[in-house]
Every structure is written in C-alpha cells, then in structure tokens.
Amino acid sequence: MKGIWLCIGCIVLIFSWLPVYSSFFFLVGALWFLHKRFHRGEIVCLVFCLLVFVRIQCLSDVHEISSRIVKIQEIKQGYMIGANKEGRFLLYGLKKVSFDDVVELRGTYEKIDSIHNLGQFHFATWAKRKGMVYCMNVKSYTLIKEGTTLRHRLYANIETKDVAIQQFLKAMLYGIHEEEVSFLLLSSGMHIAFLSRFLTKRMARKWGFAKAHRLTLLLMMGMSYLTVLSSSILRVVCFSLISSLFTNFDEKDTLGISMIFTILLAPSMAYEVALLIPVCFRLVFMFHVAKRNKKIVGMLVLFPAQMWFYHTCDPLQMALFSFLRKVYAILYVLAWLLILPATEYLFSLIQWMLAALRLIQQISYPLYGSVSILWLILWCLSAMRYISYAHWKDSLTLCLLLVIFFLRPYLSPFASVTMLDVGQGDCTLIITPYHKEVILIDVMGHKKKNIPKEIIVPYLHAQGIYHLDKIIVTHADMDHSGGVAQLQELMHVDEIIDHKQLAKQQETPWMKFFLLDYEGEDENDNSIVTMLRLYDTSFLFMGDLGIKGEQKLLQQYPKLEADVVKIGHHGSKTSSATAFLHQVHPALALISSGRHNFYGHPHQEVLDAMEKEGILPLISARHGGVTIKICKYFRFFKTAEQQFGIILPNT
C-alpha cells in the first residue's frame, strides 16, 4: 500500500498544529479515515500512539529552574541559550562567553513574556515550542569552566577575525544576523538542501549513491556539531538518514517517515519554515502528472508560503529563487573555507557577491499583505489542479485569487481599530471601511529600539498598508511621539497632526477633536483628545489627559458618551477618574501598558473603578494587541491572546 506513510506523516503534521480542544476530534476523524482507507488495525494503533506521544510532548510541563550553574548551548543576536539538568532557558546580558562555557549566574529567573500582536511573530510562543519558558537578565556571572570542544575553539577563532568577516561567518554558520538578509532562503534552509543534493550527486559518480548519501549525511552532522544544529540542517540530516535506512520504500513513504521522524525528534519543527517549505516542494513535484515549468511551479508554492509566514513577497527574488539558492549555497561553502588560515583573500569575492545581493534587494519592489486559511486552501487546490492538468479554468482561478488578494482590503465593509502592543507606550491604528483612510494615533519611540521598524511597520504591512493618510500625535512625549521620524523613514505619511491648531482644520463628520482651546498645566494635560464614529460605534482617545482635563471635558460636553475609550496615561490613577468613567460609560476600555513596567500601570484603583462601572478593560500587557471590527450590523473584538467578544450597545 504505497503512500500510507505519507498519509500518516501529513496527519501527524496537521495534528501538531491543532490546539488541545480540537485535536481530539481530529484524532477520531483521522483514525476513522485510516481504518476505512487501509483496513489495517495495526496502522490505526500505531497512528494513535504517535499522535498521543506528540500531544504529550506538546503538553509536557516545564518546571521552574533554580540552579544558577549553566552551560552555554547557543549564541543568538541579543541573547544566549543556556542549559542544565533542569532545562533550557534564555540569558540576556551575558558577554565574553562562548559555546560550551560553564558559568555561574547571578540574577532572577522570570517567565518569558514578549510583545504580542495579532498575526505577528510571538517570541514567547516560539521559545515555549523550543522548550524554554524562563529567562534571566544576568547581573553578573563567574566563569567556572571554559569550553574545550571543537565548537568552542572554532567560535573563538572566528572572534579573532576582522569585524566584517566575523559578521559574515556568524550570519552564515550560526544564524546571528546583524542586518537584513533573505530570511526565506536562510530560514527555509533551501541552500543547505541544494548543497546536500549537489554533493551527493557528485560523490555518487565515484562511489555510488548509497555511499555518497552516507558521506553527505556525515558531513552535515559534522557541520552541525561544529556550529549549531539549525532547523535546516536538522531537517536535511533527518531526511537523509531515513532515505539511507529505508532504501526499499517508495519515495512518498520515505517522505512520510521522514516527516514523522523529524517531528518526533523535535516537535517544534512542525511550525518551522525549514520543514514546511521543502515538504511542499517535494509534494508538488511528487504528485504532478503533466510536466510544468519548474519556475512557475516554484512560484506557485513560494507566493502563498511567503505571504503566510512573512506577510511579504518579493516578485523579483521569487523569480530568482533557484539562482539565489545556489548563490547562498556558494556563500555557505565560502564561509567554511574562510575559517581556514590564509584564506582572507576570499572575502573580496564574498563582498562582491553580497553587494550583488544587496543590489537585487534595492531594486526589488516587495508586496505586502496576509492571506486567510480559506484563501490558502483554495490556492493550494487550484495550484495542484493547474500543475496536474494545466486546464485554463485553473489558471483563471489562480488569477482570480490573486486579484482577490490585492483587492481584499478595498472590498471589506469592516472598519477596524487596533491598539498595538508596543510596550510602555501608545500606538493605535484606525482603518475606515473599504480602506478609504488609514490613520495612526501616536507612534511610540524608544531610546534603544526602533519600535516602528520592529513592531509597527511589520503589522501595517501585514494589513496590506503601504502608506498612511494621517498620524495624530496626542502630545510630545517619547512614548507617544518618539517614533514618528523613524516611521517616516520607512513609510510615506501624507499628513501629521501634532498640535491643536492644525487639528482644528482637520475635523470631519466622523472625526472630532476636543479641548482644542484648553491649556493644561503640563504636556500630558495638553493632549489632543479625539472622538471617532465608525458606523454607530464611537471611540474616545484620551492621550495622556489627566483628571483636571477630564473635568474640563465633562464641563464642555456634559452628555459625552462613547462605546470604547482609549484610557488616558496607560491606566494611571492620575487619569480615568470615577466621575469620568461613570459619565462616558464605555463598554470597553483599552489600556496600553508595558509588561512589568516601572510605574505599575494600570493602577489597581482604576481597574476597581472600571469593575464597579461594568466596563471591560483590555490591557496590552495582559491581552496583547487588541483589534475591534465594526460593520453596519455587528461589532466584535479579538486579542492576540485569543480572547473574543461581542460588543453590545451602550446602555
């Protein structure tokens, strides 16, 4: 029964993605399908055991770590990964240590928590999948034992080289990137896979395929031992090992067993691009009957993959994917050669190649957006039919799906208001129906981080936003306006409203500004207060307005009400007085605050007052980013932490 192991591999992969509450139903359905399809009880029992094992691994509890003596396992950009008998964890602030060093740490372990916005990469979830729940900001440390392994010596050798050579070697061999690179190629590991196949074919001419396969496998394992076992190398090693052991199996079954083995060995691989994209390519080329142009087939796979994982796609780099894969494979080989003595002359060639790659990036015009699961399923079905039969109807369907992808934002009747999770600061995105206008209220800045580049712009790109119509700056504090200049460097902004006189000129029937003639005692109390009405839902944005400003607002507008209020000053007790909350009486209160912030925002007095008034607070430090969707007939909210709710009319 050819294909049975591929079927089981796909079931294990899909099962790994499912949350606990729905995995039971999938388990029952998968076992029923296998029983009906193959009529073999032992297969059903095997799959049941596999799926239960995968689920137990995902649910395995990670105990709190108490030991301060750790061994350095990996070095990343901005942090390190340490391990001992109690587990693995992240270390921040460690310097001048290397692989396999044993150190005694001084600091406090804390649970990993990170910025979390809808549809965006969540570092804490990634770390948990890797088996890391705790981190430490290291105050000081003592080196107990210096590493003596080959990996330690190799990294020490790299540290002695020129800075430019160091950066290149760390990027190619260790995945430590200090500047933008082709994440699709490096994270998917397609250049490693190409190199593995190339070496196998070349050695097979002299020693035969079986021996060449084993030699390539040993080479890949050796490279991972000397550097790090990256996801891409792990996938290549696992697939090569299974191919060597199961030589009599069909290609489809070999792929299925390889998928199962990889996921059982490292459950986090089920979410890794390094596994998913190569598997997609192999499935496509394995099943299609009619021979299609490989470039077209590759683009049919790469386009949805890039949009799903990265929310961006570069048509030029996608068209050159096969060529770029070879270039990165050459760079990877040159990186290993550059480690050897008296090979610095190679860096001139490397710099020339890197300059050519940067030129390609400069002349590229990336596309931005995100795809839904329904769109992705329809695309995959249409692509498979086109690859198999090349019928004109399938080509038309793919073209129609492309048109829908580009026009979807402009066809949506929904308006949305999103409080972005940016830490201890503010940034709110407003999108009017049919994408007629896109507005940001405040853009947080930071002395050490580029918040617009790291958080805000990636989220905007995921929404298919290429430029902003307006930025409303409530007041000139770093946590509200400090990122405006950085944002302008990354994205075109038509207009900036940063003082009250300008705000007077920008009022529209659906956007009003309050307290334009009021002069507060400080910068916070001079915040621009904005009222928006989208359909029949009203939003009030308070900036950092204090209690005196709230009193003045209620004096001028004694009947002021709002369905949703963006609470002033991050939930501080210097704002959001009980009288103000009682009068405005919103259904929802949005509070933007940082995790474990120094100020203790939001203050408990404010939360108690909201509870008394029956107001639901949504806090970025707890719930992550919050998006409110509104149309003519209903409105709802969803959070990055998977909370969902219907917003009832304000009574």
C-alpha positions as CSV (number, residue, x, y, z in Angstrom):
1,M,0.0,0.0,0.0
2,K,2.1,2.8,-1.3
3,G,1.5,6.2,0.2
4,I,0.3,5.0,3.6
5,W,3.3,6.5,5.4
6,L,2.9,9.8,3.6
7,C,-0.7,9.9,4.7
8,I,0.3,9.2,8.3
9,G,3.1,11.9,8.1
10,C,0.6,14.5,7.0
11,I,-1.8,13.5,9.8
12,V,1.0,13.8,12.4
13,L,1.9,17.2,11.0
14,I,-1.6,18.6,11.0
15,F,-2.2,17.2,14.5
16,S,0.8,19.1,15.7
17,W,-0.7,22.4,14.7
18,L,-4.1,21.9,16.4
19,P,-5.0,23.3,19.8
20,V,-5.8,20.8,22.5
21,Y,-9.6,21.3,22.4
22,S,-9.9,20.4,18.7
23,S,-7.2,17.8,18.5
24,F,-9.5,15.1,20.0
25,F,-12.0,15.4,17.1
26,F,-9.2,15.4,14.5
27,L,-7.7,12.2,16.2
28,V,-11.1,10.4,15.9
29,G,-11.6,11.5,12.3
30,A,-8.0,10.6,11.3
31,L,-8.3,7.1,12.9
32,W,-11.7,6.5,11.2
33,F,-10.2,7.6,7.8
34,L,-7.2,5.3,8.1
35,H,-9.4,2.3,9.1
36,K,-11.7,2.9,6.1
37,R,-8.9,3.6,3.7
38,F,-6.4,0.9,4.5
39,H,-8.4,-1.7,6.7
40,R,-5.4,-2.4,8.9
41,G,-5.9,-2.3,12.6
42,E,-2.1,-2.2,13.4
43,I,-1.8,1.0,11.4
44,V,-4.6,2.6,13.4
45,C,-3.0,1.6,16.7
46,L,0.4,3.0,15.5
47,V,-1.1,6.3,14.5
48,F,-3.0,6.6,17.8
49,C,0.3,6.0,19.7
50,L,2.1,8.5,17.5
51,L,-0.5,11.3,18.0
52,V,-0.7,10.7,21.7
53,F,3.1,10.9,22.0
54,V,3.2,14.1,20.0
55,R,0.4,15.6,22.2
56,I,2.2,14.6,25.4
57,Q,5.4,16.3,24.2
58,C,3.5,19.5,23.5
59,L,1.8,19.4,26.9
60,S,4.9,18.5,28.9
61,D,5.3,20.8,31.9
62,V,8.5,22.8,32.3
63,H,9.5,23.1,35.9
64,E,10.8,26.2,37.5
65,I,14.6,26.5,37.3
66,S,16.6,27.0,40.5
67,S,20.2,26.1,39.5
68,R,22.4,29.0,38.6
69,I,25.2,26.9,37.0
70,V,24.6,26.5,33.3
71,K,26.3,25.5,30.1
72,I,26.1,27.8,27.1
73,Q,24.4,25.9,24.2
74,E,23.7,28.6,21.6
75,I,24.6,32.2,20.9
76,K,22.0,34.4,19.2
77,Q,21.6,38.0,18.3
78,G,20.9,39.8,21.6
79,Y,20.8,36.7,23.9
80,M,22.2,33.3,24.6
81,I,20.6,29.9,25.3
82,G,21.9,28.1,28.4
83,A,21.0,24.6,29.7
84,N,21.5,22.3,32.7
85,K,19.7,19.3,34.1
86,E,16.6,21.4,34.8
87,G,16.0,22.6,31.3
88,R,16.9,25.3,28.7
89,F,16.4,29.0,29.1
90,L,17.3,32.4,27.7
91,L,20.1,34.6,29.0
92,Y,20.3,38.3,28.4
93,G,23.3,40.5,29.3
94,L,26.0,37.8,29.0
95,K,29.2,38.9,27.3
96,K,32.6,37.4,26.6
97,V,31.4,33.9,26.9
98,S,31.4,31.2,24.2
99,F,29.9,27.8,23.3
100,D,30.1,25.1,26.0
101,D,31.4,27.5,28.7
102,V,30.1,26.7,32.1
103,V,29.1,29.8,34.1
104,E,27.5,30.6,37.5
105,L,24.9,33.3,37.1
106,R,23.6,36.0,39.4
107,G,20.1,37.2,38.6
108,T,16.5,36.1,38.9
109,Y,14.6,33.7,36.6
110,E,11.4,35.1,35.1
111,K,8.9,33.6,32.7
112,I,9.5,34.7,29.1
113,D,7.0,37.3,28.0
114,S,7.1,39.4,24.9
115,I,5.3,41.8,22.6
116,H,2.3,40.1,21.1
117,N,0.2,41.4,18.2
118,L,-2.4,39.6,16.1
119,G,-0.9,37.6,13.3
120,Q,2.7,38.6,14.2
121,F,5.7,36.5,15.4
122,H,5.4,35.9,19.1
123,F,8.8,35.3,20.7
124,A,7.4,33.7,23.9
125,T,5.4,31.1,21.9
126,W,8.5,30.3,19.8
127,A,10.6,29.9,22.9
128,K,8.0,27.6,24.5
129,R,7.9,25.4,21.4
130,K,11.7,25.1,21.8
131,G,11.2,24.0,25.4
132,M,12.2,27.4,27.0
133,V,9.8,29.0,29.4
134,Y,12.2,31.0,31.7
135,C,14.8,33.7,31.0
136,M,17.2,35.7,33.1
137,N,18.7,39.2,32.9
138,V,22.1,38.4,34.1
139,K,23.5,40.9,36.6
140,S,26.9,39.2,36.8
141,Y,28.5,35.8,36.3
142,T,31.5,33.7,37.1
143,L,33.2,31.5,34.5
144,I,33.6,28.1,36.1
145,K,35.0,26.2,33.2
146,E,36.0,27.3,29.8
147,G,34.8,25.2,26.9
148,T,37.2,22.8,25.3
149,T,35.2,21.4,22.4
150,L,35.9,22.0,18.7
151,R,32.8,24.2,18.5
152,H,34.2,26.4,21.2
153,R,37.6,26.7,19.5
154,L,36.0,27.4,16.1
155,Y,33.9,30.2,17.5
156,A,37.0,31.6,19.4
157,N,38.9,31.6,16.1
158,I,36.1,33.5,14.4
159,E,36.2,36.1,17.1
160,T,39.8,36.9,16.3
161,K,39.0,37.9,12.7
162,D,38.1,41.3,11.3
163,V,34.6,42.6,12.2
164,A,33.2,42.3,8.7
165,I,34.4,38.7,8.4
166,Q,33.0,38.0,11.8
167,Q,29.6,39.3,10.9
168,F,29.5,37.2,7.7
169,L,30.7,34.0,9.3
170,K,28.3,34.4,12.3
171,A,25.4,35.0,9.9
172,M,26.1,32.1,7.6
173,L,27.2,29.5,10.1
174,Y,25.3,30.4,13.3
175,G,22.3,32.4,12.1
176,I,23.4,35.5,14.0
177,H,22.2,38.3,11.7
178,E,23.0,42.0,12.4
179,E,21.4,43.3,9.2
180,E,18.6,42.3,6.9
181,V,19.1,39.2,4.8
182,S,17.0,36.9,2.7
183,F,15.0,35.3,5.6
184,L,13.1,32.9,3.3
185,L,16.3,31.3,2.0
186,L,18.2,31.2,5.3
187,S,15.3,30.2,7.5
188,S,13.9,27.5,5.0
189,G,17.5,26.1,4.6
190,M,16.9,25.5,0.9
191,H,20.5,26.4,0.2
192,I,21.6,23.7,2.6
193,A,19.3,21.2,0.9
194,F,20.7,22.2,-2.5
195,L,24.2,21.8,-1.3
196,S,23.4,18.4,0.2
197,R,21.9,17.1,-3.1
198,F,24.8,18.6,-5.1
199,L,27.4,16.8,-3.0
200,T,25.5,13.6,-3.1
201,K,25.2,13.6,-6.9
202,R,28.9,14.5,-7.4
203,M,30.2,11.8,-5.0
204,A,27.7,9.2,-6.4
205,R,29.6,9.3,-9.7
206,K,32.7,7.9,-8.0
207,W,31.4,5.8,-5.0
208,G,27.8,5.1,-5.8
209,F,24.6,6.6,-4.5
210,A,24.4,4.7,-1.2
211,K,28.0,5.6,-0.1
212,A,27.6,9.2,-1.3
213,H,24.4,9.5,0.7
214,R,26.1,8.3,3.9
215,L,29.1,10.6,3.3
216,T,26.9,13.6,2.8
217,L,25.0,12.7,6.0
218,L,28.2,12.5,8.0
219,L,29.3,15.9,6.6
220,M,26.1,17.6,7.6
221,M,26.2,16.1,11.1
222,G,29.8,17.2,11.4
223,M,28.9,20.8,10.4
224,S,26.1,20.9,12.9
225,Y,28.5,19.6,15.6
226,L,31.0,22.3,14.9
227,T,28.4,25.1,14.8
228,V,24.8,24.7,15.8
229,L,22.1,22.2,14.9
230,S,19.9,24.6,13.0
231,S,16.4,23.7,11.9
232,S,17.5,23.5,8.2
233,I,20.4,21.1,9.0
234,L,18.3,19.0,11.3
235,R,15.7,18.6,8.5
236,V,18.4,17.6,6.0
237,V,20.0,15.2,8.4
238,C,16.7,13.5,9.4
239,F,15.5,13.2,5.8
240,S,18.9,11.9,4.6
241,L,19.1,9.4,7.5
242,I,15.6,8.0,6.7
243,S,16.5,7.8,3.0
244,S,19.6,5.8,3.8
245,L,17.7,3.3,6.1
246,F,14.6,2.8,4.1
247,T,16.1,2.3,0.6
248,N,13.3,-0.1,-0.5
249,F,10.5,2.2,0.3
250,D,8.5,4.3,-2.2
251,E,9.5,8.0,-2.4
252,K,6.2,9.0,-0.9
253,D,6.5,6.7,2.1
254,T,10.1,7.8,2.6
255,L,8.9,11.4,2.8
256,G,6.1,10.5,5.2
257,I,8.5,8.6,7.5
258,S,11.0,11.5,7.4
259,M,8.3,13.9,8.4
260,I,7.2,11.7,11.3
261,F,10.8,11.1,12.5
262,T,11.6,14.9,12.3
263,I,8.5,15.9,14.3
264,L,9.0,13.2,17.0
265,L,12.6,14.2,17.4
266,A,11.9,18.0,17.5
267,P,8.1,18.8,17.8
268,S,8.8,22.5,17.2
269,M,9.8,21.6,13.6
270,A,6.1,21.3,12.7
271,Y,6.0,25.1,12.8
272,E,9.3,25.7,11.1
273,V,9.7,27.0,7.6
274,A,12.8,24.8,7.3
275,L,10.5,21.8,7.3
276,L,7.2,23.1,5.7
277,I,8.5,24.7,2.5
278,P,10.8,21.8,1.4
279,V,8.0,19.4,2.1
280,C,5.6,21.5,0.0
281,F,8.1,21.5,-2.9
282,R,8.6,17.7,-2.7
283,L,4.9,17.1,-2.6
284,V,4.2,19.3,-5.6
285,F,6.9,17.7,-7.7
286,M,6.0,14.2,-6.5
287,F,2.3,14.3,-7.5
288,H,2.0,16.4,-10.6
289,V,1.4,14.4,-13.8
290,A,1.8,16.9,-16.6
291,K,5.3,18.4,-16.6
292,R,5.2,22.2,-16.0
293,N,7.8,24.8,-16.0
294,K,9.7,24.4,-12.7
295,K,9.9,28.2,-12.2
296,I,6.2,28.6,-12.4
297,V,5.6,25.6,-10.1
298,G,8.1,27.1,-7.6
299,M,6.4,30.5,-7.7
300,L,3.0,28.8,-7.1
301,V,4.5,27.4,-3.9
302,L,6.6,30.4,-2.8
303,F,4.0,33.1,-3.1
304,P,1.5,31.8,-0.6
305,A,4.3,30.5,1.7
306,Q,5.9,33.9,1.9
307,M,2.6,35.7,2.5
308,W,1.6,33.2,5.2
309,F,4.8,33.2,7.1
310,Y,6.3,36.7,6.4
311,H,3.3,38.8,5.1
312,T,5.6,40.0,2.3
313,C,6.7,38.7,-1.1
314,D,9.3,40.0,-3.4
315,P,8.4,39.0,-7.0
316,L,12.0,39.6,-8.3
317,Q,13.6,37.4,-5.6
318,M,10.8,34.8,-6.0
319,A,11.6,34.6,-9.8
320,L,15.3,34.4,-9.0
321,F,14.8,31.9,-6.1
322,S,16.6,29.0,-7.9
323,F,19.5,31.2,-8.7
324,L,19.7,32.8,-5.2
325,R,19.6,29.3,-3.6
326,K,22.8,28.4,-5.5
327,V,24.4,31.7,-4.6
328,Y,23.7,31.2,-0.9
329,A,25.0,27.7,-1.1
330,I,28.3,29.0,-2.6
331,L,28.4,31.6,0.2
332,Y,27.9,28.9,2.8
333,V,30.8,26.9,1.3
334,L,33.0,30.0,1.2
335,A,32.2,30.7,4.8
336,W,33.7,27.3,5.8
337,L,36.7,28.0,3.6
338,L,37.2,31.4,5.2
339,I,37.7,29.8,8.6
340,L,40.9,28.2,7.3
341,P,44.3,30.0,7.7
342,A,45.4,32.4,4.9
343,T,42.1,32.5,3.2
344,E,41.2,36.1,3.9
345,Y,41.6,36.9,0.1
346,L,38.3,35.0,-0.4
347,F,36.4,37.8,1.4
348,S,36.9,40.1,-1.6
349,L,34.8,37.6,-3.7
350,I,32.3,37.3,-0.9
351,Q,31.9,41.1,-0.6
352,W,31.3,41.3,-4.3
353,M,28.6,38.6,-4.1
354,L,27.0,40.3,-1.1
355,A,27.0,43.7,-2.9
356,A,25.2,42.0,-5.8
357,L,22.6,40.5,-3.4
358,R,22.1,44.0,-1.8
359,L,21.6,45.5,-5.3
360,I,18.9,42.9,-6.0
361,Q,17.2,43.8,-2.7
362,Q,17.4,47.6,-3.6
363,I,15.7,47.2,-7.0
364,S,13.1,44.9,-5.7
365,Y,9.5,46.0,-5.0
366,P,8.0,43.8,-2.3
367,L,4.3,43.1,-2.0
368,Y,2.6,43.2,1.4
369,G,-0.4,41.6,3.0
370,S,-1.7,38.4,4.7
371,V,-3.8,35.5,3.5
372,S,-6.6,33.7,5.2
373,I,-6.8,30.0,5.7
374,L,-9.7,29.8,3.2
375,W,-7.8,31.7,0.6
376,L,-4.7,29.4,1.2
377,I,-6.8,26.2,0.8
378,L,-8.4,27.5,-2.4
379,W,-4.9,28.5,-3.8
380,C,-3.4,25.1,-3.0
381,L,-6.3,23.2,-4.6
382,S,-6.2,25.4,-7.7
383,A,-2.4,25.2,-7.9
384,M,-2.4,21.4,-7.7
385,R,-5.1,21.1,-10.4
386,Y,-3.1,23.5,-12.6
387,I,0.1,21.6,-12.1
388,S,-1.6,18.3,-12.8
389,Y,-3.9,19.2,-15.7
390,A,-3.0,22.7,-16.9
391,H,-6.6,23.5,-17.6
392,W,-7.4,27.1,-18.5
393,K,-10.1,27.2,-15.8
394,D,-7.5,26.5,-13.1
395,S,-5.3,29.3,-14.5
396,L,-8.3,31.6,-14.4
397,T,-9.0,30.6,-10.8
398,L,-5.4,31.4,-9.7
399,C,-5.6,34.8,-11.4
400,L,-8.9,35.5,-9.7
401,L,-7.4,34.5,-6.3
402,L,-4.5,36.9,-7.0
403,V,-7.0,39.7,-7.8
404,I,-8.9,39.0,-4.6
405,F,-5.6,39.1,-2.6
406,F,-4.7,42.5,-3.8
407,L,-8.3,44.0,-3.7
408,R,-9.5,42.4,-0.5
409,P,-8.7,45.4,1.8
410,Y,-10.6,47.7,-0.6
411,L,-13.7,45.3,-0.7
412,S,-14.1,44.9,3.0
413,P,-17.0,46.9,4.6
414,F,-15.4,46.5,8.0
415,A,-13.8,49.3,9.9
416,S,-11.2,48.4,12.4
417,V,-9.5,50.0,15.4
418,T,-6.3,48.2,16.7
419,M,-4.4,49.0,19.9
420,L,-1.0,47.7,19.0
421,D,1.1,46.1,21.7
422,V,4.2,48.3,21.7
423,G,5.2,48.0,25.4
424,Q,5.0,51.0,27.7
425,G,3.7,53.4,25.1
426,D,0.9,54.1,22.6
427,C,0.1,53.3,19.0
428,T,-3.4,52.8,17.7
429,L,-4.3,52.0,14.1
430,I,-7.6,53.1,12.5
431,I,-8.8,51.7,9.2
432,T,-12.0,53.0,7.8
433,P,-14.4,50.9,5.6
434,Y,-13.0,49.9,2.2
435,H,-9.6,51.2,3.2
436,K,-10.6,54.7,2.4
437,E,-8.4,56.2,5.1
438,V,-5.7,54.8,7.3
439,I,-4.7,56.7,10.5
440,L,-2.3,56.2,13.3
441,I,-2.8,57.8,16.7
442,D,0.6,58.1,18.4
443,V,3.8,56.4,17.5
444,M,5.9,55.2,20.4
445,G,9.6,55.7,20.4
446,H,12.4,54.1,22.4
447,K,16.0,55.2,23.2
448,K,17.4,51.7,22.4
449,K,14.9,50.1,20.0
450,N,13.4,51.1,16.7
451,I,9.8,50.4,17.6
452,P,8.3,51.4,14.1
453,K,10.8,49.1,12.3
454,E,10.4,46.2,14.7
455,I,6.7,46.3,15.6
456,I,4.6,48.9,13.9
457,V,5.6,48.7,10.2
458,P,5.5,44.9,10.1
459,Y,2.0,45.0,11.4
460,L,1.0,47.6,8.9
461,H,2.5,45.6,6.1
462,A,0.6,42.5,7.2
463,Q,-2.6,44.6,6.7
464,G,-1.6,45.4,3.2
465,I,-0.9,49.1,4.1
466,Y,1.8,50.8,2.0
467,H,1.3,54.4,3.3
468,L,-0.6,56.3,6.0
469,D,-3.1,59.1,5.4
470,K,-2.6,60.7,8.8
471,I,-0.7,60.4,12.0
472,I,-2.3,62.1,15.0
473,V,0.3,62.9,17.7
474,T,-1.6,63.5,21.0
475,H,1.4,65.1,22.7
476,A,5.2,65.3,22.6
477,D,6.3,62.6,25.0
478,M,8.7,59.9,23.8
479,D,6.2,57.1,24.5
480,H,3.6,58.8,22.2
481,S,5.6,60.7,19.5
482,G,9.2,59.5,19.7
483,G,8.8,57.1,16.8
484,V,7.3,59.4,14.2
485,A,10.5,60.3,12.5
486,Q,11.6,56.7,12.3
487,L,8.3,55.7,10.9
488,Q,8.5,58.4,8.2
489,E,11.8,56.9,7.1
490,L,10.1,53.5,6.5
491,M,6.7,54.6,5.1
492,H,5.1,57.6,3.4
493,V,2.8,59.7,5.6
494,D,0.5,62.2,3.9
495,E,-0.1,64.4,6.9
496,I,0.9,64.7,10.6
497,I,-1.4,66.4,13.1
498,D,0.8,67.3,16.1
499,H,-0.7,70.4,17.6
500,K,-4.2,71.6,18.4
501,Q,-4.4,74.5,15.8
502,L,-3.7,72.0,13.0
503,A,-6.3,69.6,14.5
504,K,-9.0,72.3,14.2
505,Q,-8.6,72.3,10.4
506,Q,-8.8,68.5,10.1
507,E,-12.2,67.7,11.6
508,T,-14.5,65.6,9.6
509,P,-18.1,64.4,10.2
510,W,-16.7,61.2,11.6
511,M,-13.6,62.6,13.4
512,K,-13.8,65.4,16.1
513,F,-11.2,66.9,18.3
514,F,-11.9,68.1,21.9
515,L,-10.4,70.7,24.2
516,L,-8.6,72.5,21.4
517,D,-8.8,75.8,23.4
518,Y,-7.9,74.2,26.7
519,E,-4.4,74.8,28.1
520,G,-3.4,72.3,30.6
521,E,-0.8,72.5,33.3
522,D,1.7,70.2,31.6
523,E,2.3,68.3,28.4
524,N,0.1,65.4,29.4
525,D,-2.9,67.6,30.1
526,N,-2.5,69.3,26.7
527,S,-3.1,66.0,24.9
528,I,-5.2,66.1,21.7
529,V,-8.4,64.3,22.6
530,T,-10.0,62.6,19.6
531,M,-13.5,61.2,19.0
532,L,-14.2,58.9,16.1
533,R,-17.5,57.5,15.0
534,L,-17.3,54.4,12.7
535,Y,-20.8,53.3,11.7
536,D,-22.8,53.6,15.0
537,T,-19.8,52.9,17.3
538,S,-18.0,55.8,19.0
539,F,-14.3,55.8,20.1
540,L,-12.7,58.3,22.5
541,F,-8.9,58.6,22.6
542,M,-7.6,60.4,25.6
543,G,-3.9,60.6,25.1
544,D,-2.3,61.2,28.5
545,L,-5.1,63.6,29.6
546,G,-5.2,64.0,33.4
547,I,-8.1,64.3,35.8
548,K,-8.3,68.1,35.5
549,G,-8.5,67.7,31.7
550,E,-11.3,65.1,32.1
551,Q,-13.2,67.5,34.3
552,K,-12.9,70.3,31.7
553,L,-14.0,67.8,29.0
554,L,-17.2,66.9,31.0
555,Q,-17.9,70.5,31.6
556,Q,-17.9,71.3,27.9
557,Y,-19.7,68.1,26.9
558,P,-21.9,67.1,29.8
559,K,-23.7,64.4,27.7
560,L,-20.5,62.9,26.4
561,E,-20.6,59.1,25.9
562,A,-18.5,56.6,24.0
563,D,-18.7,52.8,23.3
564,V,-14.9,52.4,23.5
565,V,-12.4,54.6,25.4
566,K,-8.7,54.5,25.0
567,I,-7.8,55.2,28.6
568,G,-5.5,58.1,29.3
569,H,-2.0,57.8,30.6
570,H,-1.8,54.0,30.4
571,G,-4.3,53.4,33.2
572,S,-2.5,55.7,35.7
573,K,-4.5,56.9,38.8
574,T,-3.8,60.4,37.6
575,S,-6.4,59.8,34.9
576,S,-9.7,58.0,34.5
577,A,-11.5,59.4,37.5
578,T,-14.6,57.6,38.6
579,A,-16.8,60.5,37.6
580,F,-15.4,60.5,34.1
581,L,-15.8,56.7,33.7
582,H,-19.4,56.9,35.1
583,Q,-20.4,59.7,32.6
584,V,-18.8,58.3,29.5
585,H,-19.7,54.7,30.5
586,P,-18.0,52.7,27.7
587,A,-18.5,49.1,27.1
588,L,-14.7,48.6,26.6
589,A,-11.7,50.3,27.9
590,L,-8.4,50.0,26.0
591,I,-5.2,50.3,28.2
592,S,-1.8,50.3,26.6
593,S,1.0,49.4,29.1
594,G,4.2,47.5,29.2
595,R,4.7,44.2,31.0
596,H,6.2,44.6,34.5
597,N,6.5,48.3,33.9
598,F,8.3,50.5,36.5
599,Y,5.1,52.7,37.1
600,G,2.8,49.9,38.0
601,H,0.4,50.8,35.1
602,P,-2.5,50.2,35.1
603,H,-3.1,51.1,38.7
604,Q,-5.5,49.0,40.7
605,E,-7.7,51.9,41.7
606,V,-8.5,52.5,38.0
607,L,-9.3,48.8,37.4
608,D,-11.5,48.7,40.5
609,A,-13.4,51.8,39.3
610,M,-14.0,50.1,35.9
611,E,-15.2,46.9,37.5
612,K,-17.7,49.0,39.6
613,E,-19.0,50.6,36.4
614,G,-19.2,47.4,34.5
615,I,-16.5,48.3,32.0
616,L,-14.4,45.6,30.4
617,P,-10.7,46.5,30.4
618,L,-8.5,45.1,27.7
619,I,-4.8,45.6,28.6
620,S,-2.0,45.2,26.2
621,A,0.3,43.9,28.9
622,R,-2.1,41.0,29.5
623,H,-4.1,40.5,26.3
624,G,-1.5,41.7,23.7
625,G,-2.7,43.7,20.8
626,V,-6.5,44.3,20.5
627,T,-8.5,44.7,17.3
628,I,-12.1,45.9,17.2
629,K,-14.0,45.2,14.0
630,I,-17.2,47.1,13.2
631,C,-19.7,46.9,10.4
632,K,-23.3,48.1,10.0
633,Y,-24.9,45.1,11.8
634,F,-22.5,43.9,14.4
635,R,-19.1,44.6,16.2
636,F,-16.7,42.4,18.0
637,F,-13.1,42.4,19.4
638,K,-10.3,39.9,19.4
639,T,-7.0,39.9,21.1
640,A,-3.6,38.4,20.4
641,E,-4.1,36.1,23.4
642,Q,-7.2,34.6,21.7
643,Q,-9.9,36.4,23.7
644,F,-13.0,37.2,21.6
645,G,-16.2,39.1,22.5
646,I,-19.3,40.8,21.0
647,I,-19.6,44.5,21.9
648,L,-23.2,45.2,23.0
649,P,-24.9,48.5,22.5
650,N,-24.0,51.1,25.2
651,T,-26.9,51.5,27.7
